[in-house]
């Protein structure tokens, strides 16, 4: 029988310290997003023209990749709540694999921009695009490191149905990374 994916106690999943970190990270991204919106409002034409040089298909593919990875992390949490470490490890490995796909797609995007001579100093739009997406890129790497640490502990029997706060902690961070992309993608790639 599958365990429910929610906690009836109303407590946040995972360690409380990760939530302080998550809220701090969301605040930083929020400031970045507000600065982007302000700069865009003051130079709409430049932002619209520059935005046309982005690869929306790659951005959309990465959105699907991260949504899929979040689903895999949810399944990993459900597996450990069912006391199935083996399935938990498999789902975590799948999520890390999807994170790797995201990084590869993003590296191709970066390489394309750099080969076209685009850099932080090209214009205000590309300064924001490269800064925001690289900052997020680094968060994906950190999330993968966290998930890998959880995976190794799960593989060695470090979690169980009764004690799985580490899995929830890693999952919470990963979902934050995905949430940020779900805001970043339409903001930078789509909205005119």
Helices and strands as residue ranges (DSSP letters): H 16-41, H 44-51, H 56-81, H 85-115, H 124-155, H 165-184, I 185-190
